[in-house]
Structure formats: structure tokens, C-alpha cells
């Protein structure tokens, strides 16, 4: 433990988390859970799918996270006519060199917001497979590597399904979390109006100050591997995920990637709270956003009105918590 503390200043890191949240609150009201999960995914090195109706601060939260971490932010609006080359880049003929040169697409950034990911057809969605998993783009046989700090935040509207394309399971499995954003409470909505009235709008977020640099964020990601995870907790994670493959109400269980994601997310979540070890409570809090987009109900369970949320909560109750 002593050796680790010299390499990773946990009190300093948790203090930076407080400062990031303080900056975010200058433009964001409520949504504490979403902000916690976004920060956890950012430092765990995972991608996030954010689901919610329009106007619940999905895009704003992504821009705030980029502003507080000095990350290069780009936004891609997915539409039915979007092509893979519009995202990954294409080769353009250079008359000076008489050769084709690769022009990188907007995916080359530290933080990429993909707005309404389910609006683009499957071939465009599939263009993200390699870059999400391997942090690289292969074009004309040449590999173009992303920066170490790379994260995709994709949004989708759960209500309006006309003109949308369902995300395949292989792509859903590449998202660390699926965050479901709810409507604000009455008090929070009043606070939103007060904030909007005081700032006269905050589209550019010029008043948000950076808390950490890209290099600091990369170093933190590497040091998070030093967070302690007891063998009993590794077994607990494995049992929770394994239970999704044996539950009678589930047709599709979570993959081994879900177990790895749950472990990495738990380490980041623990460090954000100033701890150098994970707890069963960390795992339980993060289980639902990790697995609920990776599992599918059986037709019989759907007919009975059983929900994914009920199943995941039941799994938490069924597996014995290590002492």
C-alpha cells in the first residue's frame, strides 16, 4: 500500500473529482448519478451510451466533461445518409505529390460525442467496432492509432423509433455503461430556469475551467490498475455476471467483457472516493449500468411484463455478498 501511495495520490485525485463536479454544476442541475457514471467511465477508459428524451442535458454533460479535462472534443451528428468515411476519414488526391493522402475523420479526438447513434444505418454503426475496441482505424491497409485518451459518448432517444436502426449486440457490448437519464424533478427544473436566466444561456461554456490536463488524466488511468481488488471480490464479479447466463428470464447473458468492465469501473469509482480498494457496494452500484444493455429477456418474460431492471436487481439479491 505504501508503494502505491507514492505513485498515486488518492486524496489529490478525489479532490480533483470534487472540483470537476463543482465546475460542472455551474451549468448542470441535478443528474448526480449520470455525472458520477460519466466520470467513472472516463477514468476507467470506457465508452458510454446515454439514453434519454431530448433536452435532459445529455450533450451538455459530455461537453462539460471535455471542458473540465482539457480533452479535444468533437461532435458527430448521426443521420441516415452518413457514411463510414464521414467518421473515420478518407483518402484525398494531392496534386502536388501526385498521390493520395489520408485525411482523418472527426473520430480522431479525445472525446467524441455521437449524437443519436441509432439514426445511422448498420454499416455506419459497424465502422465504430474497431476504433471502440482497439483504439485504431485501419484505412487502405494502414493502421492509424488514436491517442491514449479516447472516449466515445453516444446518445439515443428511447421514444422516437421512426427512422432509427437498432444497435447490434456486438456494438452494445463495447459500451462500458448505458446511462438512462430521467426527467428532472420540479425543484431541479426551477433551478435550471434560474441558472438559465442568470447566465443568459451557456452554449459555449466559456466560464467552465479545466481541472486536469490530458496528460494527468492518462496518468490517472494507468495508476487505477493499482487499486486493490481482493480475490473474493473478483469471484463476486464473476458470479454476478455468470448469473446472467443462467437466469430463467434471460435469453442472452453478459459477456466476459462485462466482467472486465465491471472490475475496471469499480476501481475508478473507488479511487474517486479516495479509496485504494474496491468494495461490494461499488460493484453493486455499477452492475446495472454495466450489464443492462448487454442482456436480453426471453419472449416469455417479456409477455409476463418482467423488466431488465427487475432481473438485474434480482441477480444482486441472489448472489452472496463476500464478507
Buried (B, 14 or more C-beta within 10 A) or exposed (E): EEEEEEEBEBEEBBEBBEBBBEBBBBBBBBBEBBBBBBBBBBBBBBBBBBBBEEEBBBBBBBBBBBBBBBBBBBBBEBBEEBEBBBBBBBBEEEEEEEEEEBEBBBBBBBBBBBBBBBBBBEEBBBBBEBBBBEBEBEBEEEEBEBEBBBBBBBBBBEEEEEEBBEBEEEBBBBBBBBBBBEEBEEEEEEBBEEBEEEEEEBEEBEEBEBBBEBEBBBBBBEBBEBBEBEEEBBEBBBBBBBBBEEBEBBEEBBBEBBBBBBBBBBBBBBBBEBBBBBBBEBBBBBBBBBBBBBBBBBEEBBEEEBEBEEBBBBBBEEBEBBE
